[in-house]
């Protein structure tokens, strides 16, 4: 969502600033999601969320030889096709 908000750091609109990645869906995340939904189509939002998921999988698994990163991404893509 931060990418869709152009990675702003000093916006007077709090919902447009970069979110702290802490795994918590709190007030700031909810406000940012609401702002993104007002400004972008569902297809664009899904596209960028998917990019984020893939990037996180690559980052989290790239140094672990016991995890097949490509297979993990394919599994996630298969699961997400339902949505």
Secondary structure as the mmCIF struct_conf table of DSSP 4:
data_model
#
loop_
_struct_conf.conf_type_id
_struct_conf.id
_struct_conf.beg_label_comp_id
_struct_conf.beg_label_asym_id
_struct_conf.beg_label_seq_id
_struct_conf.end_label_comp_id
_struct_conf.end_label_asym_id
_struct_conf.end_label_seq_id
TURN_TY1_P TURN_TY1_P1 UNK A 2 UNK A 7
STRN STRN1 UNK A 8 UNK A 8
BEND BEND1 UNK A 9 UNK A 10
BEND BEND2 UNK A 12 UNK A 13
HELX_RH_3T_P HELX_RH_3T_P1 UNK A 14 UNK A 16
STRN STRN2 UNK A 17 UNK A 17
HELX_LH_PP_P HELX_LH_PP_P1 UNK A 18 UNK A 20
BEND BEND3 UNK A 22 UNK A 23
HELX_RH_AL_P HELX_RH_AL_P1 UNK A 27 UNK A 39
BEND BEND4 UNK A 40 UNK A 40
HELX_RH_AL_P HELX_RH_AL_P2 UNK A 42 UNK A 61
TURN_TY1_P TURN_TY1_P2 UNK A 62 UNK A 63
TURN_TY1_P TURN_TY1_P3 UNK A 65 UNK A 66
BEND BEND5 UNK A 67 UNK A 67
HELX_RH_AL_P HELX_RH_AL_P3 UNK A 69 UNK A 80
TURN_TY1_P TURN_TY1_P4 UNK A 81 UNK A 82
#
